[in-house]
């Protein structure tokens, strides 16, 4: 509040608004005043409309206008007499006390002070190049066309590629994986004292799987090797009674129980094969009926009516055992049957007859991708298996011999034959050799139940499946 003398000689009270007073001080000191959450204008009261309001009149020189030649610009400030927002339920904060002013001292004219504020470097226009000089092109390869950029971005989205949110970090949404952000959850041991300790402590102490269990898991992983398209595997032997049909059946059971794709076994023995009797019979259809209705089979649901499915998901196509049939199926018929199965299955196991010179066996060998040679642990059976490999080498199937898997079936603990020497012989000619122990459940020749096999027998056939699957990429 200021006072001045009037004509009556008495002091007269002149109201000087606090906001205007703070504006004068801010203008003289080149400061910014913030009150009630607002920035007060750095102007003089005379720059506003005073009307007939009595008070001290202070003059102010006009500020020079900014021409844009400097790197800085004036910061526009609002009017100080505008109302400041207040918080709901609260009154306006108390105004700070104003500095007392001397009524007898006239206000000096304000000096023009240059105020400069930073301007964003990106908003400044680049200076135009001098006349006669060509603009310099940016270095680096030219930007790709919009179509190529869109296709590249779409390809990255399809494979799950994400980009960092800022240049300071390389983290993306792809970093959130179960291996990185979830606590380790080791699988409990399957059996033995490790399983007992895990059960006794409620899972708090976990020694992990035993070395034997780790090796078995590795065999399972090998047996699950992916297959590109369809793979045909022929199980052959020139001598009967060595377990060729049993090997075909157990190899199919192992693959079907571990893999997620479709596995089928075809009885390729034209002379009353027994593969169809080793699984639960669901249909009386045989390979002859399959070929008769070949034109009507379009989908997998159609071919399913001609197969018998085991609990392991293995499907079997039986051969004819009708004594009224006098003509056996030949090479051309089995070619058509295999071509039909290839359209609906990923793995085809072919149980051949005892003679490699038969027409059906010749057709199967020409379409097979791999072979499994089966022999019993006897001298004459090993000699016959070796002669089979000799015939294949001499008749254009040397690639099948190099990728073959030899199986010594029904091995007993005691015997006169030195199996190590037989194994050594076939290791030099085939890719792998596996010995399968004798099992009473398989020797019965009836429907096979996997859970009734001995653990060592299941482990042996798992090794056979892993050895065969190693050749899927060959």
C-alpha positions as CSV (number, residue, x, y, z in Angstrom):
1,X,0.0,0.0,0.0
2,X,1.4,3.4,-1.1
3,X,0.4,6.9,-0.1
4,X,0.8,10.3,-1.7
5,X,-0.3,14.0,-0.9
6,X,-3.5,15.4,-2.3
7,X,-4.8,18.9,-2.6
8,X,-6.4,18.7,0.8
9,X,-3.0,18.2,2.3
10,X,-3.9,14.9,3.9
11,X,-2.4,11.6,2.8
12,X,-4.4,9.7,0.4
13,X,-4.2,5.9,0.2
14,X,-3.4,4.5,-3.2
15,X,-3.8,0.7,-3.7
16,X,-1.0,-0.9,-5.6
17,X,-1.8,-4.4,-6.5
18,X,0.6,-7.0,-5.2
19,X,0.9,-8.7,-8.6
20,X,1.9,-5.5,-10.3
21,X,4.4,-4.8,-7.6
22,X,6.0,-8.2,-8.1
23,X,6.0,-7.6,-11.8
24,X,7.9,-4.3,-11.4
25,X,10.5,-6.0,-9.2
26,X,10.9,-8.9,-11.6
27,X,11.2,-6.6,-14.5
28,X,14.0,-4.6,-12.9
29,X,15.9,-7.6,-11.7
30,X,15.3,-9.7,-14.9
31,X,13.7,-12.4,-12.8
32,X,10.7,-14.8,-13.1
33,X,8.2,-14.8,-10.2
34,X,6.1,-17.9,-9.6
35,X,3.0,-17.6,-7.4
36,X,0.0,-19.9,-7.1
37,X,1.5,-22.3,-9.6
38,X,1.8,-19.6,-12.3
39,X,4.6,-17.5,-13.7
40,X,4.0,-13.8,-13.3
41,X,4.5,-11.6,-16.3
42,X,7.8,-9.8,-16.5
43,X,6.1,-6.5,-17.4
44,X,5.3,-3.2,-15.8
45,X,1.8,-2.3,-14.6
46,X,1.6,0.5,-17.1
47,X,1.6,-2.1,-19.9
48,X,-1.8,-3.2,-18.8
49,X,-5.0,-1.3,-19.0
50,X,-5.0,1.0,-15.9
51,X,-8.1,2.9,-16.7
52,X,-8.9,5.6,-14.1
53,X,-7.2,3.7,-11.3
54,X,-5.1,6.1,-9.2
55,X,-1.5,5.0,-8.5
56,X,2.1,5.5,-9.3
57,X,2.7,5.8,-13.0
58,X,6.0,4.2,-14.1
59,X,7.1,4.4,-17.7
60,X,8.7,1.5,-19.5
61,X,10.6,1.4,-22.7
62,X,9.5,-0.9,-25.5
63,X,11.4,-4.1,-25.8
64,X,13.0,-4.8,-29.1
65,X,11.2,-7.6,-31.0
66,X,13.1,-10.8,-31.7
67,X,14.0,-11.2,-35.3
68,X,15.1,-14.9,-35.1
69,X,18.8,-14.1,-35.7
70,X,19.8,-15.3,-32.3
71,X,20.1,-18.8,-31.0
72,X,17.6,-17.9,-28.3
73,X,14.1,-16.6,-28.1
74,X,11.9,-14.9,-25.6
75,X,9.7,-17.1,-23.4
76,X,6.1,-15.9,-23.7
77,X,4.6,-15.3,-20.2
78,X,1.0,-15.0,-19.2
79,X,-0.8,-12.1,-17.6
80,X,-0.2,-11.8,-13.9
81,X,-3.8,-10.8,-13.0
82,X,-5.3,-14.1,-14.3
83,X,-6.7,-16.4,-11.6
84,X,-4.5,-19.3,-10.6
85,X,-6.1,-22.7,-10.2
86,X,-6.7,-23.9,-6.7
87,X,-7.0,-27.4,-5.3
88,X,-10.4,-28.5,-4.5
89,X,-11.2,-28.2,-0.8
90,X,-8.4,-25.8,-0.2
91,X,-8.3,-22.0,-0.2
92,X,-5.8,-19.9,-2.1
93,X,-2.4,-19.9,-0.5
94,X,-1.4,-16.6,1.3
95,X,0.3,-14.1,-0.9
96,X,3.9,-13.2,0.0
97,X,4.3,-9.8,1.6
98,X,5.1,-7.0,-0.9
99,X,8.3,-5.0,-0.6
100,X,7.6,-1.5,0.8
101,X,7.9,1.2,-1.8
102,X,9.1,4.8,-1.2
103,X,6.3,7.2,-2.2
104,X,8.5,10.1,-2.5
105,X,10.9,8.6,-5.0
106,X,9.9,8.5,-8.5
107,X,10.3,5.4,-10.4
108,X,13.2,5.3,-12.8
109,X,12.6,4.3,-16.4
110,X,13.2,0.6,-16.9
111,X,16.3,-0.3,-18.9
112,X,15.8,-2.7,-21.8
113,X,17.4,-6.0,-20.8
114,X,17.9,-8.7,-23.4
115,X,16.3,-12.0,-22.4
116,X,17.4,-15.0,-24.3
117,X,16.0,-18.5,-24.0
118,X,17.3,-21.7,-25.6
119,X,15.7,-22.8,-28.8
120,X,15.7,-26.4,-29.8
121,X,18.4,-27.1,-32.3
122,X,16.1,-29.2,-34.4
123,X,13.7,-26.3,-34.9
124,X,16.3,-24.0,-36.4
125,X,16.2,-24.0,-40.2
126,X,19.4,-25.0,-41.9
127,X,21.1,-22.2,-43.8
128,X,20.6,-22.4,-47.5
129,X,23.7,-23.4,-49.6
130,X,25.5,-20.6,-51.4
131,X,24.4,-20.1,-55.0
132,X,26.3,-22.2,-57.5
133,X,27.2,-25.0,-55.0
134,X,25.6,-28.4,-55.2
135,X,24.1,-29.9,-52.1
136,X,26.1,-32.8,-50.6
137,X,24.2,-36.1,-50.7
138,X,24.1,-38.1,-47.4
139,X,26.6,-40.9,-47.2
140,X,25.6,-44.5,-47.0
141,X,23.4,-46.7,-49.2
142,X,20.1,-45.3,-50.5
143,X,17.0,-45.8,-48.5
144,X,15.0,-48.9,-49.6
145,X,11.7,-48.5,-51.3
146,X,8.6,-48.5,-49.3
147,X,7.6,-51.9,-50.6
148,X,10.9,-53.5,-49.5
149,X,10.8,-51.9,-46.1
150,X,7.3,-53.1,-45.5
151,X,8.2,-56.7,-46.6
152,X,11.2,-56.6,-44.3
153,X,9.2,-55.4,-41.3
154,X,6.6,-58.0,-42.0
155,X,9.2,-60.8,-42.1
156,X,10.7,-59.6,-38.8
157,X,7.2,-59.7,-37.2
158,X,6.6,-63.2,-38.4
159,X,9.8,-64.6,-36.8
160,X,9.3,-62.6,-33.6
161,X,12.0,-60.0,-34.0
162,X,11.6,-56.9,-31.9
163,X,13.6,-53.7,-31.7
164,X,14.8,-51.8,-28.6
165,X,12.6,-49.0,-27.3
166,X,15.5,-46.6,-27.2
167,X,19.1,-46.3,-28.4
168,X,20.5,-46.5,-24.9
169,X,19.3,-50.1,-24.3
170,X,19.3,-53.3,-26.3
171,X,16.5,-55.0,-24.3
172,X,13.4,-56.1,-26.2
173,X,10.2,-58.1,-25.5
174,X,11.9,-61.2,-26.9
175,X,14.1,-61.3,-23.7
176,X,11.2,-62.6,-21.6
177,X,11.7,-66.3,-21.9
178,X,11.0,-69.1,-19.5
179,X,14.7,-70.1,-19.3
180,X,15.7,-66.6,-18.2
181,X,12.8,-65.5,-15.9
182,X,11.6,-68.6,-14.3
183,X,13.2,-70.4,-11.5
184,X,14.9,-73.7,-12.2
185,X,12.4,-76.6,-12.1
186,X,14.4,-79.8,-12.4
187,X,12.4,-82.9,-13.2
188,X,12.3,-85.3,-10.2
189,X,14.3,-88.6,-10.5
190,X,12.3,-91.5,-11.9
191,X,13.4,-94.2,-9.5
192,X,16.2,-95.4,-7.1
193,X,17.4,-93.7,-4.0
194,X,17.3,-90.3,-5.7
195,X,13.6,-90.7,-6.1
196,X,13.2,-91.8,-2.4
197,X,15.1,-88.8,-1.1
198,X,13.0,-86.5,-3.3
199,X,9.8,-88.1,-2.0
200,X,11.0,-88.1,1.6
201,X,11.8,-84.3,1.6
202,X,8.7,-83.3,-0.3
203,X,10.8,-82.3,-3.3
204,X,13.1,-79.9,-1.3
205,X,16.1,-82.1,-2.1
206,X,16.5,-83.1,-5.7
207,X,19.7,-84.9,-6.8
208,X,18.4,-85.0,-10.3
209,X,18.2,-88.0,-12.6
210,X,20.8,-90.7,-12.5
211,X,23.4,-91.1,-15.3
212,X,21.4,-94.0,-16.7
213,X,18.2,-91.9,-16.8
214,X,20.1,-89.1,-18.5
215,X,21.4,-91.5,-21.1
216,X,17.9,-92.7,-21.7
217,X,16.6,-89.2,-22.2
218,X,19.3,-88.6,-24.8
219,X,18.2,-91.7,-26.7
220,X,14.6,-90.4,-26.6
221,X,15.7,-87.1,-28.0
222,X,17.5,-88.8,-30.8
223,X,14.5,-90.9,-31.6
224,X,12.4,-87.7,-32.0
225,X,14.5,-86.4,-34.8
226,X,12.3,-84.5,-37.3
227,X,11.4,-86.1,-40.6
228,X,11.2,-84.0,-43.8
229,X,8.2,-85.5,-45.6
230,X,7.9,-89.3,-45.4
231,X,10.5,-91.9,-44.5
232,X,10.3,-95.5,-45.5
233,X,12.3,-98.1,-43.4
234,X,12.6,-101.7,-44.6
235,X,13.3,-104.5,-42.2
236,X,14.9,-107.3,-44.1
237,X,16.3,-110.8,-43.5
238,X,16.9,-113.7,-45.9
239,X,16.4,-116.2,-43.1
240,X,13.1,-116.8,-41.3
241,X,12.5,-117.1,-37.6
242,X,15.1,-114.4,-36.6
243,X,12.6,-111.9,-35.2
244,X,12.1,-109.7,-38.3
245,X,8.4,-109.1,-37.7
246,X,9.1,-108.6,-33.9
247,X,11.7,-106.0,-34.7
248,X,9.3,-104.2,-37.1
249,X,6.6,-104.2,-34.6
250,X,8.7,-103.0,-31.6
251,X,10.5,-100.3,-33.7
252,X,7.0,-99.0,-34.7
253,X,5.8,-99.0,-31.1
254,X,8.9,-97.1,-29.9
255,X,8.6,-94.4,-32.6
256,X,4.8,-94.0,-32.2
257,X,5.0,-93.7,-28.5
258,X,7.7,-91.0,-28.6
259,X,6.9,-89.0,-31.7
260,X,4.0,-86.9,-32.5
261,X,3.7,-87.7,-36.2
262,X,2.0,-90.7,-37.8
263,X,3.7,-94.1,-37.9
264,X,2.4,-97.1,-39.9
265,X,3.7,-100.6,-40.4
266,X,3.0,-102.4,-43.6
267,X,3.1,-106.2,-43.8
268,X,5.1,-106.7,-47.0
269,X,5.3,-110.5,-46.7
270,X,3.2,-111.7,-49.6
271,X,3.1,-115.2,-48.2
272,X,0.7,-115.0,-45.2
273,X,2.5,-112.5,-43.0
274,X,1.8,-112.4,-39.3
275,X,2.3,-108.7,-38.5
276,X,-1.5,-108.0,-38.4
277,X,-1.9,-110.5,-35.6
278,X,0.6,-108.8,-33.3
279,X,-1.8,-105.9,-32.6
280,X,-5.5,-105.7,-31.6
281,X,-7.6,-106.2,-34.8
282,X,-10.0,-103.4,-35.5
283,X,-10.8,-104.2,-39.1
284,X,-10.6,-107.2,-41.4
285,X,-9.3,-105.1,-44.2
286,X,-5.9,-105.9,-45.7
287,X,-3.5,-104.4,-48.2
288,X,-5.6,-106.0,-51.0
289,X,-8.7,-104.1,-49.9
290,X,-6.6,-100.9,-49.6
291,X,-5.5,-101.2,-53.2
292,X,-9.0,-102.0,-54.4
293,X,-10.4,-98.8,-52.9
294,X,-7.4,-96.7,-53.8
295,X,-9.4,-94.1,-55.8
296,X,-11.8,-93.6,-52.9
297,X,-9.1,-92.8,-50.3
298,X,-8.5,-89.1,-50.3
299,X,-8.2,-88.1,-46.6
300,X,-6.6,-89.6,-43.6
301,X,-10.0,-90.4,-42.2
302,X,-10.6,-92.6,-45.3
303,X,-7.4,-94.6,-44.9
304,X,-8.0,-95.1,-41.2
305,X,-10.7,-97.7,-42.0
306,X,-8.0,-100.0,-43.4
307,X,-5.5,-99.9,-40.4
308,X,-5.4,-101.4,-37.0
309,X,-4.2,-99.0,-34.3
310,X,-2.3,-100.1,-31.1
311,X,-2.4,-98.2,-27.8
312,X,0.9,-96.6,-28.7
313,X,-0.7,-95.0,-31.8
314,X,1.1,-97.4,-34.2
315,X,-1.1,-98.4,-37.1
316,X,-0.7,-101.6,-39.0
317,X,-1.8,-102.6,-42.5
318,X,-2.2,-106.4,-42.5
319,X,-1.4,-108.7,-45.4
320,X,-3.7,-111.3,-46.9
321,X,-4.0,-114.7,-45.2
322,X,-6.9,-116.1,-47.1
323,X,-6.1,-119.6,-48.4
324,X,-8.3,-119.0,-51.4
325,X,-5.9,-116.4,-52.7
326,X,-3.5,-118.0,-55.2
327,X,-1.8,-115.0,-56.6
328,X,0.6,-113.0,-54.4
329,X,1.0,-109.3,-54.6
330,X,4.0,-108.2,-56.6
331,X,6.3,-105.2,-57.0
332,X,3.8,-103.0,-58.7
333,X,1.1,-103.5,-56.1
334,X,3.4,-102.7,-53.2
335,X,4.6,-99.6,-55.0
336,X,1.1,-98.4,-55.2
337,X,0.5,-99.2,-51.5
338,X,3.6,-97.4,-50.4
339,X,2.7,-94.3,-52.5
340,X,-0.7,-94.2,-51.0
341,X,0.6,-94.5,-47.4
342,X,3.2,-91.7,-48.1
343,X,0.4,-89.2,-48.5
344,X,-0.9,-89.7,-45.0
345,X,2.0,-91.0,-42.8
346,X,5.5,-89.7,-41.8
347,X,7.1,-93.0,-41.0
348,X,6.5,-96.2,-42.9
349,X,7.9,-99.5,-41.5
350,X,8.0,-102.3,-44.1
351,X,8.1,-105.9,-43.0
352,X,9.5,-107.8,-45.9
353,X,9.5,-111.5,-46.8
354,X,12.4,-113.9,-46.4
355,X,13.6,-113.7,-50.0
356,X,15.3,-110.6,-51.4
357,X,14.8,-112.0,-54.9
358,X,11.0,-111.9,-54.7
359,X,9.2,-109.3,-56.7
360,X,7.5,-107.7,-53.7
361,X,10.9,-107.4,-51.8
362,X,12.5,-105.8,-54.9
363,X,9.9,-103.2,-55.1
364,X,10.1,-102.4,-51.4
365,X,13.9,-102.1,-51.5
366,X,13.8,-99.7,-54.4
367,X,11.4,-97.4,-52.5
368,X,13.1,-97.7,-49.0
369,X,15.2,-94.9,-47.6
370,X,16.8,-97.0,-44.9
371,X,17.1,-100.7,-44.0
372,X,17.4,-102.7,-40.8
373,X,19.1,-106.0,-41.1
374,X,18.0,-108.6,-38.4
375,X,19.8,-111.7,-37.4
376,X,19.7,-114.1,-34.5
377,X,22.8,-114.8,-32.3
378,X,23.9,-117.8,-34.3
379,X,26.6,-118.4,-36.8
380,X,24.4,-119.3,-39.8
381,X,22.1,-116.3,-39.2
382,X,25.0,-113.9,-39.1
383,X,26.4,-115.5,-42.3
384,X,23.0,-115.0,-44.0
385,X,22.8,-111.4,-42.9
386,X,26.3,-110.8,-44.3
387,X,25.3,-112.4,-47.6
388,X,22.3,-110.1,-47.7
389,X,24.5,-107.1,-47.5
390,X,26.7,-108.6,-50.2
391,X,23.7,-108.9,-52.5
392,X,22.6,-105.3,-51.8
393,X,26.1,-104.0,-52.6
394,X,26.2,-105.9,-55.9
395,X,22.7,-104.8,-57.0
396,X,22.9,-101.1,-56.7
397,X,21.9,-100.6,-53.0
398,X,25.3,-99.7,-51.6
399,X,23.9,-96.5,-50.1
400,X,21.4,-98.5,-48.1
401,X,24.2,-100.8,-46.7
402,X,26.3,-97.8,-45.5
403,X,23.3,-96.3,-43.7
404,X,22.0,-99.7,-42.4
405,X,21.4,-100.7,-38.8
406,X,22.2,-104.3,-37.8
407,X,20.1,-105.9,-35.0
408,X,21.2,-109.0,-33.2
409,X,17.9,-110.2,-31.8
410,X,17.0,-112.5,-28.8
411,X,20.5,-112.5,-27.3
412,X,20.8,-114.8,-24.2
413,X,23.3,-114.5,-21.4
414,X,25.0,-117.7,-22.3
415,X,26.0,-119.0,-25.7
416,X,28.9,-120.5,-27.7
417,X,28.9,-117.7,-30.4
418,X,31.3,-114.9,-29.8
419,X,28.9,-112.0,-30.3
420,X,31.7,-109.4,-29.9
421,X,33.3,-110.6,-33.2
422,X,30.0,-110.6,-35.0
423,X,29.4,-107.1,-33.7
424,X,32.8,-106.0,-34.9
425,X,32.2,-107.5,-38.4
426,X,28.9,-105.6,-38.9
427,X,30.2,-102.4,-37.4
428,X,32.7,-102.2,-40.3
429,X,29.9,-102.5,-42.8
430,X,26.8,-100.8,-41.2
431,X,26.3,-97.5,-39.5
432,X,25.3,-99.1,-36.1
433,X,24.8,-102.4,-34.4
434,X,22.4,-103.1,-31.5
435,X,21.9,-106.2,-29.5
436,X,18.4,-106.9,-28.2
437,X,18.1,-109.4,-25.3
438,X,15.7,-112.3,-25.2
439,X,12.3,-111.5,-23.7
440,X,9.6,-114.0,-22.7
441,X,6.8,-111.7,-23.7
442,X,8.0,-111.3,-27.2
443,X,8.8,-115.0,-27.7
444,X,5.1,-115.8,-27.2
445,X,4.3,-114.4,-30.7
446,X,1.0,-112.9,-29.5
447,X,-0.3,-109.3,-29.2
448,X,2.5,-107.2,-27.8
449,X,2.0,-105.1,-24.7
450,X,4.8,-102.6,-24.1
451,X,4.4,-102.4,-20.3
452,X,5.0,-106.2,-20.0
453,X,8.5,-106.0,-21.5
454,X,11.6,-106.1,-19.4
455,X,13.3,-102.8,-18.8
456,X,16.4,-103.9,-20.6
457,X,14.4,-105.0,-23.6
458,X,12.6,-101.6,-23.8
459,X,16.0,-99.9,-23.5
460,X,17.4,-102.0,-26.3
461,X,14.6,-101.1,-28.7
462,X,15.0,-97.5,-27.8
463,X,18.6,-97.7,-28.9
464,X,17.5,-99.3,-32.2
465,X,15.0,-96.4,-32.7
466,X,17.7,-93.8,-31.9
467,X,20.2,-95.4,-34.3
468,X,17.6,-95.5,-37.1
469,X,16.6,-91.9,-36.4
470,X,20.2,-90.8,-36.7
471,X,19.9,-91.6,-40.4
472,X,16.9,-89.4,-41.1
473,X,19.2,-86.6,-42.3
474,X,21.5,-88.9,-44.3
